[in-house]
């Protein structure tokens, strides 16, 4: 059970267009955003940061979604895992790539550059953080400095979201739960009634 119920979509009229955008691109409005909207300045700042990190720059949205998925898996946030499986699918990652993302080191479905990004995501999400100079050396063989900033920003964004959703016990919406059950079932997915298991 969530520690705080999400607000209704009508509770913050200034976000109507943003909520409509979420509904049209994802198929639902995230409960995390609806809960966060109790403080519109926080929600507005988060949504702007989310847009800048995930949807701007030159690193593909697909790779950013997979980096976010690995970060969330390493952190253990089921809510974010389901959301990122859903968004990875929307941004053209195949079900096979989503299902194999945890085996990125050995799967032929990932390039060396993607492996370097996913490895950093995994290591940076651990506590304590295990990111090393070697990880950055491997990244720099495939990405320029601006792109590395995009990848690290993606990891950091999900550090926030993983903590937010696990702490709030945010209830997982039906659509991302179905996607997760289909695409990351091989990784022991079991969503239950909400994102926390």
Secondary structure, DSSP 8 states (H G I E B T S, - for coil): --SS----TTS-GGGHHHHHHHHHHHSS--HHHHHHTTSHHHHHHHHHHHHHHHHSSSS-HHHHHHHHHHHHHHHT-HHHHHHHHHHHHHTT--HHHHHHGGGTTT-TTS-HHHHHHHHHHHHHHSSS----HHHHHHHHTTS-HHHHHHHHHHHHHHHHHHHHHHHHT----HHHHHHHHHHSGGGT---TTSS--
